[in-house]
Amino acid sequence: MGYFIEEAKEHLDTIEQGLLNLQATMADSERLNEMFRAAHSVKGGAAMLGFAGVQKVSHHLEDCFKLLTENSVKVDRHLEDLFLKASDILKDLVEEIQSPYAAQGQPSAALQTAEPLLAELESYLNRLINGNQVAVNPNLPALTNAALKKMLQLFKQGDSPTTRQQLKVLCDRMLQMHTCQEWQTILQTTQRAVANTSYPYQTIAAVIIRDLKQAGDLLCAGRSAEITASKNLQQLAGVPKPAPVAPPVAKPTVNPTPAIGNRQQISIPLEPRAAARVLLENFDKQQLIEMADFIMKAIQ
């Protein structure tokens, strides 16, 4: 078993390296074939040793890599993400082989996660191959339009902690409409913009409504790979509220002609450099020398 695990890890490294830049790998037939052979080898070894979970996932990856070698596919971020998640699950399953829980026959959490993910990967890949159009829920246009109308109503209610919280909850619901990475990312960016109180509420509203309307149209048209947050939305989401600027320290005033018997006073800040500046501005050279001499004697 130890030999299989070491060999499987080498094959998994080969797969991961090819997936990290899948678009470039698609242009290199030899690298594609290496990924296919790596998945095939893991599948064969797992079948011989009875590791059903590893065999199942590696078999699915092998089939997907075969589709890549036989078809021209325009790789997008969602496809890369699905492949990498499947590769990570296969890694987890290989690691589980060495776990004492595996010997006890406990169900694999990684394998339970794998089944819906692999189904989505194969379905998405086949849709890309068959016309590069991603099928969408027929109710999706109505759902996105209803969500945008609700969002517009919330913006019209004016800025308050309550409306901002309601907008966040609405974004959480919209996240459930589709699992593609681009849709998820733009809604997460929107949530950060809503939470940022550094900009006027109406400015945030105009940018968010425009960006999400465009994103929803692209999602419904099966063009999710084109969804991206505008620079304005990214700015609204990424710039933190400026820290309050401390008021300038007023220079201490010294009465140039104090009455006899009155003692002149100045305020000295605790910060050493600031204190030194105050002293330099209010005492002549001889006075500073005398103070320095006194201070040196005091600290000895």
C-alpha positions in Angstrom: 0.0 0.0 0.0 2.9 2.4 0.8 4.2 2.1 -2.8 0.7 2.9 -4.2 0.4 6.0 -2.0 3.8 7.4 -3.0 3.1 6.7 -6.7 -0.4 8.2 -6.4 1.0 11.4 -4.9 3.4 11.8 -7.8 0.5 11.4 -10.2 -1.6 13.9 -8.3 1.3 16.4 -8.5 1.3 15.9 -12.3 -2.5 16.5 -12.4 -2.3 19.6 -10.2 0.5 21.2 -12.2 -1.5 20.8 -15.4 -4.6 22.2 -13.8 -3.0 25.3 -12.3 -2.8 26.9 -15.7 -5.3 24.8 -17.6 -5.6 27.2 -20.6 -1.8 26.8 -21.3 -2.1 23.1 -20.7 -4.8 22.9 -23.4 -2.3 24.1 -25.9 0.2 21.4 -25.0 -1.0 18.0 -26.1 1.8 16.2 -24.3 0.9 17.7 -20.9 -2.8 16.9 -21.5 -1.8 13.3 -22.1 0.3 13.2 -19.0 -2.7 14.3 -16.9 -4.8 11.6 -18.6 -2.2 8.9 -17.9 -1.7 10.0 -14.3 -5.5 9.7 -13.6 -5.5 6.3 -15.4 -2.6 5.0 -13.3 -4.2 6.1 -10.0 -7.5 4.5 -11.1 -5.8 1.2 -12.0 -3.8 1.0 -8.7 -6.8 1.8 -6.6 -8.9 -0.8 -8.4 -6.2 -3.5 -7.7 -6.1 -2.6 -4.0 -9.8 -2.1 -3.5 -9.8 1.6 -2.8 -13.3 2.2 -4.3 -13.5 6.0 -3.6 -10.1 6.8 -5.1 -10.9 4.6 -8.1 -14.3 6.3 -8.7 -12.9 9.9 -8.5 -9.8 9.2 -10.6 -12.0 7.4 -13.2 -14.2 10.5 -13.5 -11.1 12.7 -13.9 -9.7 10.4 -16.5 -12.9 10.7 -18.5 -12.8 14.5 -18.3 -9.2 14.6 -19.3 -10.0 12.4 -22.3 -12.7 14.9 -23.3 -10.1 17.7 -23.2 -7.7 15.7 -25.4 -10.4 15.1 -28.0 -12.2 18.5 -28.0 -11.4 22.2 -28.3 -12.6 23.8 -25.1 -12.5 27.4 -24.1 -11.4 27.2 -20.5 -12.9 29.6 -18.0 -12.4 30.2 -14.3 -15.4 28.1 -13.3 -14.1 25.0 -15.2 -10.6 25.5 -13.7 -12.2 25.8 -10.2 -14.2 22.6 -10.7 -11.2 20.6 -11.9 -9.1 21.8 -9.0 -11.8 21.0 -6.4 -12.0 17.5 -7.9 -8.2 17.1 -7.7 -8.2 18.2 -4.1 -10.9 15.7 -3.2 -8.8 12.9 -4.8 -5.8 14.0 -2.7 -8.0 13.9 0.4 -9.2 10.4 -0.5 -5.6 9.2 -0.9 -4.7 10.7 2.5 -7.7 9.0 4.1 -6.3 5.6 3.1 -3.5 6.1 5.7 -6.1 7.2 8.4 -7.1 4.7 11.1 -10.7 5.7 10.5 -10.5 4.2 7.0 -9.7 0.8 8.5 -12.8 1.0 10.7 -15.0 1.4 7.6 -16.2 4.9 8.5 -17.9 6.8 5.6 -15.7 9.3 3.7 -16.7 12.9 3.9 -14.6 13.6 0.9 -16.4 11.0 -1.2 -19.8 12.4 -0.3 -18.6 15.8 -1.4 -17.2 14.4 -4.6 -20.4 13.0 -6.1 -22.3 16.3 -6.8 -19.0 18.1 -7.7 -18.1 15.5 -10.3 -21.6 15.5 -11.8 -21.4 19.3 -12.1 -17.9 19.1 -13.6 -18.9 16.6 -16.3 -22.1 18.4 -17.1 -20.4 21.8 -17.4 -17.6 20.4 -19.5 -20.0 18.8 -21.9 -22.0 22.0 -22.2 -18.8 23.9 -23.1 -18.0 21.3 -25.7 -21.5 21.3 -27.2 -21.6 25.0 -28.2 -19.8 26.7 -25.3 -23.2 27.7 -23.8 -24.0 27.0 -20.2 -27.6 25.9 -19.6 -29.5 28.0 -17.1 -32.4 27.6 -14.8 -35.5 28.8 -16.8 -36.7 30.6 -13.7 -33.4 32.4 -13.3 -34.3 35.6 -15.2 -37.4 36.1 -13.1 -35.4 35.4 -9.9 -32.7 37.9 -10.7 -35.1 40.6 -11.8 -37.2 40.2 -8.6 -34.0 40.4 -6.5 -32.9 43.6 -8.3 -36.3 45.2 -7.8 -36.1 44.4 -4.1 -32.6 45.8 -3.9 -33.7 49.0 -5.6 -36.5 49.4 -3.1 -34.1 49.0 -0.2 -31.8 51.6 -1.7 -34.8 54.0 -2.0 -35.5 53.7 1.7 -32.3 55.6 2.5 -29.1 54.8 4.4 -29.4 53.1 7.8 -27.9 50.1 9.5 -31.1 48.2 9.0 -31.2 48.7 5.2 -27.6 47.8 4.9 -28.2 44.6 6.8 -31.2 43.8 4.6 -29.1 44.3 1.5 -26.5 41.9 2.8 -29.2 39.3 3.5 -30.5 39.8 -0.1 -27.0 39.2 -1.5 -26.8 36.0 0.5 -30.0 34.8 -1.2 -28.8 35.8 -4.6 -25.6 33.8 -4.0 -27.8 30.7 -3.9 -29.1 31.3 -7.5 -26.0 30.0 -9.2 -22.8 28.3 -8.1 -20.5 29.7 -10.8 -17.4 31.5 -9.4 -17.9 34.8 -11.3 -21.5 35.2 -9.9 -20.3 34.4 -6.4 -17.4 36.8 -6.6 -19.4 39.8 -7.8 -22.0 39.3 -5.1 -19.3 39.0 -2.4 -17.8 42.2 -3.7 -21.2 43.8 -3.5 -21.5 42.8 0.1 -18.2 44.5 0.9 -19.4 47.7 -0.9 -22.6 47.7 1.1 -20.7 47.4 4.3 -18.4 50.3 3.4 -19.8 53.5 4.9 -17.0 55.7 3.4 -19.0 56.6 0.3 -22.5 58.2 -0.2 -25.3 55.7 -0.2 -26.7 56.8 -3.5 -23.2 56.4 -5.1 -23.1 52.9 -3.9 -26.6 52.2 -5.1 -26.0 53.4 -8.7 -22.9 51.3 -9.1 -24.3 48.1 -7.5 -27.6 48.2 -9.5 -25.7 48.7 -12.8 -23.1 46.0 -12.1 -25.6 43.4 -10.9 -28.1 44.1 -13.7 -25.3 43.4 -16.2 -24.1 40.3 -14.3 -27.6 38.9 -14.1 -28.1 39.4 -17.9 -24.9 37.5 -18.6 -25.7 34.7 -16.2 -29.1 34.2 -17.8 -27.5 34.2 -21.3 -25.2 31.4 -20.3 -22.2 33.7 -20.4 -21.1 33.6 -16.8 -17.4 33.6 -17.7 -17.8 37.3 -18.8 -19.1 38.4 -15.4 -16.8 40.8 -13.6 -17.0 43.6 -11.1 -16.4 47.0 -12.5 -13.5 49.1 -11.3 -16.0 51.4 -9.5 -17.5 48.5 -7.6 -14.1 47.2 -6.7 -13.2 50.6 -5.4 -16.3 50.9 -3.3 -15.7 47.5 -1.8 -12.0 47.8 -1.2 -11.3 51.2 0.2 -11.7 51.3 4.0 -13.2 54.2 5.8 -10.5 56.8 6.3 -9.2 57.0 9.8 -10.0 60.3 11.5 -7.2 62.8 11.2 -5.9 64.2 14.5 -6.2 67.9 14.7 -2.9 69.8 14.4 -1.2 70.4 17.7 -1.4 74.1 18.4 1.9 75.8 19.1 2.2 76.8 22.8 1.8 80.5 23.3 4.2 82.3 25.4 3.5 85.7 26.9 6.4 87.8 25.7 6.0 90.4 28.5 4.7 88.6 31.6 4.0 90.6 34.7 6.6 90.4 37.3 6.0 87.5 39.6 4.0 85.6 37.0 5.7 82.4 35.8 5.7 81.7 32.0 4.3 78.2 31.1 4.2 76.0 28.0 2.6 72.6 27.4 5.0 69.8 26.4 3.6 66.7 24.7 4.7 63.2 25.9 6.0 62.1 22.6 9.8 62.7 22.7 10.2 64.3 19.2 7.2 66.5 19.6 8.5 67.6 23.0 11.9 68.4 21.5 10.2 70.6 18.9 8.3 72.6 21.5 11.5 73.2 23.4 13.5 74.3 20.3 10.7 76.7 19.4 10.5 78.3 22.9 14.0 78.4 24.3 17.3 79.9 23.2 20.5 78.0 22.8 21.9 78.8 26.3 18.6 77.7 28.0 18.6 74.4 26.0 22.2 73.7 27.1 21.3 74.3 30.7 18.3 72.0 30.5 20.3 69.3 28.8 22.9 69.5 31.5 20.3 69.3 34.2 18.6 66.3 32.5 21.8 64.4 32.1 22.7 64.9 35.8 19.2 63.8 36.8 19.3 60.5 34.9 22.8 59.5 36.0 
